[in-house]
Amino acid sequence: MNDAQKVVFLHGLGETRDVWNPVIKQLPQTECMSLDVLRMKPPLACWSLEDVCTRIADSLTEPVHLVGVSLGAVIALNIAVTHPDKVSSLFVSAPQAKLPKMLMSLQKTLMRVLPTKWVCPPQLSKPELLGVLDSLKDLDLTSQLPALSMPVTVVCGSKDKANLSAARKISRLIPTARLELIQGAGHQWHATHPQLFACYLTKHLATKPRQE
């Protein structure tokens, strides 16, 4: 790993950029930046994956290593597909390339019945979060993933049953990808095991691009 590496962290639905602070503390030699992906939209506009990805890509002055979990992983994959020149590598946890309808329905149901303080990050409402999910209903990156050529590590907690199948499929679709299953970890292992997450990320950052 060298001092020039720049890593951008993208959080999941219901989180804020602060969720990455414990992980970033484990990476003192790396230039890290975390983004609030749920707030990256024009004033009064609805959240859209395309707009958020374009805004992030446009803000990058050089290629970076993208790290994303859940929604953040979806954003990272989409940026790699649409702006590959801005991505040095991908480290994606619990990713989805095409959201299962049953999973979407379950997430919406939980958001509606659980207290707002449990599911919504500060300054965001349930309708806004539901709007984010609605914007992803037609997501399908499966035909585009085989074109990716940067180093990719796909990770998923062994207890994250909702995302294991997608993680395996995505790792098979991307020619340069490798799959890491984290034994005993759940969906939010970046928050519950930040030191372990940082160890796997450090291993990923040491990966050299494959020669053409």
Beta strands, then each sheet from edge to edge (+ up, - down):
strand 1: 6-10
strand 2: 31-35
strand 3: 64-69
strand 4: 87-93
strand 5: 152-157
strand 6: 177-182
sheet 1: 2+ 1+ 3+ 4+ 5+ 6+
end
